[in-house]
Amino acid sequence: MTMRVQLSDTASLAYDSVGVGIPLLALHGAYSARSEVRSFLEPMIDARPVRRVYIDLPGHGESRPSSGVRQPDDVLDLVDLLLDREAPTGRFLVLGHSFGGHFARAIAARHPDRIAGVALICPALPGEQRTPAPVVIRDDHVSTELDPDQRAEYEGYFVVRTADTLDRFRRAVIPVVGEVDEQTLESAITAGPHSADPDTVAIDAPVLVISGRHDHWVGWERQQRLGDRYPRATVVTAGDAGHALPHERPGLVAALLSDWLDGIGISTAPAPHQ
């Protein structure tokens, strides 16, 4: 069921939640929506006592119209309203893919004393991206099954093109590809500046950073240096993957998220007695 918090009639945040336990805010990237993150994250952590709160960033999905969201901190003000409702006290987790990774860092910078852990998957960072040249790691020519627009989307996102990744593309990506509020993207879904700078606020909690070595959208070299900013960081650069890393290497991402949650002390829920 979709829920919503609002700053005004044209500034709202749509979200839904799954599970029980410590809240985890999950954020998608630009030109996507919450169901993409939900599609890959649910099978990875659904056995944990974690309440996953999936958010549509302003200008995306059901968080439209969004003309009232005029700057990056307006996005964070909406997240604060969501926290007031869904996690008014205590600690919480935050996870983001792509530009959602940037906002995950910004949320952590606003609430450093409440953050139990941060997971960043192919995070966008402010400044020059220093991206590698596009390459194709594997191409089984499955994209010929798609219409031209979908084929361009698939081949622009995935560097591993197999029957498995095509299936994930169809289930997780095609449903969220559509119209976005371009004005909101240009003014608010940006790398700041923020009133609390993610590069200067100390986060004393486990931080996981996962990048794809062939990510030609946000790169991987600068992401590796996030380990210098977070004293409890685990930083992994995955070979044979690009910006679609959670779809191309789901087993690796699941294992790393499992280790991250273990380090926070969030154990797998025990099996019910027979």
C-alpha positions as CSV (number, residue, x, y, z in Angstrom):
1,M,0.0,0.0,0.0
2,T,1.4,3.4,-1.0
3,M,1.8,5.9,1.8
4,R,2.7,9.6,1.5
5,V,4.3,12.4,3.4
6,Q,3.8,16.0,2.1
7,L,5.4,19.4,2.5
8,S,2.8,20.9,0.1
9,D,0.4,19.8,-2.7
10,T,3.4,19.7,-5.1
11,A,6.0,18.4,-2.7
12,S,5.4,14.9,-1.5
13,L,7.2,11.5,-1.0
14,A,5.5,8.2,-1.8
15,Y,6.6,5.1,-0.1
16,D,5.7,1.6,1.1
17,S,7.1,-0.7,3.7
18,V,7.7,-4.4,4.1
19,G,8.6,-6.5,7.1
20,V,9.2,-5.8,10.8
21,G,12.3,-4.7,12.7
22,I,14.8,-1.9,12.5
23,P,13.8,0.6,9.8
24,L,15.8,0.6,6.5
25,L,15.2,3.5,4.1
26,A,15.9,2.2,0.6
27,L,16.4,4.7,-2.3
28,H,16.6,4.2,-6.0
29,G,18.6,6.1,-8.6
30,A,17.7,8.8,-11.1
31,Y,15.1,7.8,-13.8
32,S,14.0,4.8,-11.7
33,A,11.5,4.2,-8.9
34,R,11.2,2.3,-5.7
35,S,10.1,-1.0,-7.2
36,E,13.4,-1.5,-8.9
37,V,15.3,-1.5,-5.5
38,R,12.5,-3.6,-4.0
39,S,12.9,-6.2,-6.7
40,F,16.5,-6.9,-6.0
41,L,16.6,-6.2,-2.3
42,E,13.7,-8.3,-1.0
43,P,15.2,-11.7,-1.8
44,M,18.5,-10.6,-0.3
45,I,17.4,-9.5,3.2
46,D,13.8,-10.7,3.7
47,A,14.9,-13.2,6.4
48,R,16.3,-10.4,8.6
49,P,14.3,-8.4,11.2
50,V,14.4,-5.3,9.1
51,R,11.4,-3.1,8.0
52,R,12.2,-2.1,4.5
53,V,10.8,1.4,3.6
54,Y,10.9,1.8,-0.2
55,I,10.8,5.5,-1.3
56,D,10.0,7.1,-4.6
57,L,12.4,10.1,-4.8
58,P,10.6,13.4,-5.9
59,G,10.1,13.6,-9.6
60,H,9.9,9.8,-9.9
61,G,7.2,7.1,-9.6
62,E,4.3,8.2,-7.4
63,S,6.2,11.1,-5.9
64,R,4.7,13.4,-8.5
65,P,3.8,16.2,-9.1
66,S,6.9,17.6,-7.5
67,S,7.4,21.1,-8.7
68,G,7.4,22.2,-5.0
69,V,10.7,20.3,-4.5
70,R,13.1,22.9,-5.6
71,Q,16.5,22.0,-4.0
72,P,18.3,18.9,-2.7
73,D,17.6,19.8,1.0
74,D,13.8,19.8,0.2
75,V,14.2,16.1,-0.6
76,L,15.8,15.6,2.9
77,D,13.1,17.6,4.5
78,L,10.6,15.2,3.1
79,V,12.7,12.2,4.3
80,D,12.6,13.8,7.8
81,L,8.8,13.9,7.7
82,L,8.9,10.2,6.8
83,L,11.2,9.5,9.7
84,D,8.9,11.4,12.0
85,R,6.2,8.9,11.0
86,E,8.0,5.7,10.5
87,A,11.1,5.9,12.7
88,P,10.6,8.8,15.2
89,T,13.1,7.4,17.7
90,G,15.9,5.0,17.7
91,R,18.4,3.9,15.1
92,F,17.7,3.2,11.4
93,L,19.6,2.0,8.3
94,V,19.8,3.6,4.9
95,L,20.6,2.1,1.6
96,G,20.9,3.6,-1.8
97,H,21.6,2.7,-5.4
98,S,23.2,5.2,-7.8
99,F,21.8,8.7,-7.0
100,G,20.0,7.1,-4.1
101,G,23.4,6.4,-2.7
102,H,24.2,10.1,-2.7
103,F,21.0,10.8,-0.8
104,A,21.7,7.9,1.6
105,R,25.0,9.6,2.5
106,A,23.2,13.0,2.9
107,I,20.5,11.4,5.2
108,A,23.3,9.9,7.3
109,A,25.0,13.3,7.5
110,R,21.7,14.8,8.8
111,H,21.3,12.1,11.5
112,P,24.8,10.7,12.3
113,D,23.8,9.8,15.9
114,R,20.9,7.7,14.7
115,I,22.5,5.8,11.8
116,A,23.0,2.1,12.5
117,G,24.5,1.4,9.1
118,V,24.8,2.7,5.5
119,A,24.9,0.6,2.3
120,L,25.9,2.3,-1.0
121,I,25.5,0.4,-4.2
122,C,27.2,2.2,-7.2
123,P,26.8,5.5,-5.5
124,A,26.9,8.8,-7.4
125,L,29.3,11.2,-5.9
126,P,29.6,15.0,-6.3
127,G,32.1,16.3,-8.8
128,E,33.8,14.7,-11.7
129,Q,32.7,11.1,-12.1
130,R,35.9,9.7,-13.8
131,T,34.0,6.9,-15.5
132,P,35.6,4.1,-17.5
133,A,34.9,3.7,-21.2
134,P,31.8,1.6,-21.9
135,V,32.5,-2.0,-22.5
136,V,30.4,-5.2,-22.8
137,I,31.5,-8.0,-20.5
138,R,29.2,-10.7,-22.0
139,D,26.7,-10.5,-24.8
140,D,24.5,-13.5,-25.6
141,H,22.5,-11.4,-28.1
142,V,19.4,-11.6,-26.0
143,S,18.5,-7.9,-26.5
144,T,17.2,-8.8,-30.0
145,E,14.1,-9.9,-28.2
146,L,13.3,-6.3,-27.1
147,D,11.7,-3.4,-29.0
148,P,14.2,-0.6,-30.0
149,D,13.5,1.6,-27.1
150,Q,13.8,-1.2,-24.5
151,R,16.8,-2.5,-26.3
152,A,18.6,0.9,-26.0
153,E,17.6,1.1,-22.3
154,Y,18.9,-2.4,-21.6
155,E,22.2,-2.0,-23.5
156,G,22.8,1.3,-22.0
157,Y,22.4,-0.1,-18.4
158,F,23.7,-3.6,-18.6
159,V,27.2,-4.7,-19.4
160,V,26.3,-8.4,-18.8
161,R,23.6,-9.3,-21.4
162,T,22.4,-12.8,-20.7
163,A,19.0,-14.5,-20.3
164,D,19.2,-14.0,-16.5
165,T,19.9,-10.2,-16.7
166,L,17.3,-9.8,-19.5
167,D,14.7,-11.4,-17.1
168,R,15.7,-9.1,-14.3
169,F,15.5,-6.1,-16.7
170,R,12.0,-7.1,-17.7
171,R,10.9,-7.6,-14.1
172,A,12.6,-4.8,-12.4
173,V,13.6,-2.1,-14.8
174,I,10.9,-1.9,-17.6
175,P,8.1,-1.3,-15.1
176,V,9.8,1.8,-13.7
177,V,11.0,3.3,-17.0
178,G,8.7,6.2,-18.0
179,E,8.1,9.8,-17.5
180,V,9.9,11.7,-14.8
181,D,9.7,15.3,-13.7
182,E,12.8,16.7,-15.5
183,Q,12.6,20.1,-13.7
184,T,12.7,18.4,-10.3
185,L,15.7,16.3,-11.5
186,E,17.6,19.3,-12.6
187,S,16.9,21.4,-9.4
188,A,16.6,18.8,-6.6
189,I,17.9,15.4,-7.6
190,T,21.5,16.7,-7.6
191,A,24.6,16.4,-5.5
192,G,23.9,19.4,-3.3
193,P,25.0,21.5,-1.7
194,H,23.4,20.3,1.5
195,S,23.2,22.0,4.9
196,A,25.0,18.9,6.3
197,D,27.8,18.0,3.9
198,P,28.2,14.2,3.6
199,D,31.9,14.6,3.0
200,T,32.5,16.3,6.4
201,V,30.1,14.6,8.8
202,A,31.7,11.6,10.6
203,I,29.6,8.4,10.6
204,D,30.6,5.9,13.3
205,A,28.6,3.0,11.9
206,P,29.3,0.2,9.5
207,V,29.3,1.5,5.9
208,L,29.3,-0.8,2.9
209,V,30.3,0.6,-0.5
210,I,29.9,-1.7,-3.6
211,S,30.9,-0.5,-7.1
212,G,31.1,-2.1,-10.5
213,R,34.5,-1.9,-12.2
214,H,32.8,-1.3,-15.6
215,D,30.3,1.3,-14.3
216,H,30.4,3.9,-17.1
217,W,27.7,6.0,-15.3
218,V,29.3,6.9,-12.0
219,G,32.7,5.1,-12.1
220,W,34.4,3.2,-9.3
221,E,37.8,4.8,-8.4
222,R,36.4,7.7,-6.4
223,Q,34.0,5.4,-4.6
224,Q,36.9,3.3,-3.4
225,R,38.2,6.4,-1.5
226,L,35.0,6.6,0.6
227,G,36.9,4.1,2.8
228,D,39.0,7.1,3.9
229,R,35.9,9.0,5.0
230,Y,34.2,6.2,7.0
231,P,36.3,4.5,9.6
232,R,34.1,1.3,9.6
233,A,33.8,1.1,5.8
234,T,33.9,-2.1,3.7
235,V,34.7,-1.1,0.2
236,V,34.3,-3.6,-2.7
237,T,34.8,-3.1,-6.4
238,A,33.1,-6.0,-8.3
239,G,34.6,-7.2,-11.6
240,D,32.4,-8.2,-14.5
241,A,29.7,-5.7,-13.5
242,G,28.6,-2.2,-14.3
243,H,26.0,0.2,-13.0
244,A,23.4,-2.6,-13.0
245,L,25.5,-4.4,-10.4
246,P,22.7,-5.6,-8.2
247,H,21.1,-7.2,-11.2
248,E,24.3,-8.5,-12.7
249,R,26.0,-9.8,-9.5
250,P,23.1,-10.4,-7.2
251,G,24.8,-13.3,-5.3
252,L,27.8,-11.0,-4.5
253,V,25.6,-8.1,-3.4
254,A,23.5,-10.4,-1.2
255,A,26.6,-11.8,0.5
256,L,28.0,-8.4,1.2
257,L,24.7,-7.1,2.5
258,S,24.5,-10.2,4.7
259,D,27.9,-9.5,6.1
260,W,27.0,-5.8,6.6
261,L,23.9,-6.7,8.6
262,D,25.9,-9.2,10.6
263,G,28.3,-6.5,11.6
264,I,25.5,-4.3,12.7
265,G,24.1,-7.1,14.9
266,I,21.0,-7.8,12.9
267,S,20.9,-11.6,12.7
268,T,18.8,-13.8,10.5
269,A,15.4,-14.5,12.0
270,P,15.3,-18.0,13.5
271,A,13.4,-20.7,11.7
272,P,10.0,-21.4,13.3
273,H,9.7,-24.6,15.4
274,Q,8.2,-27.5,13.5
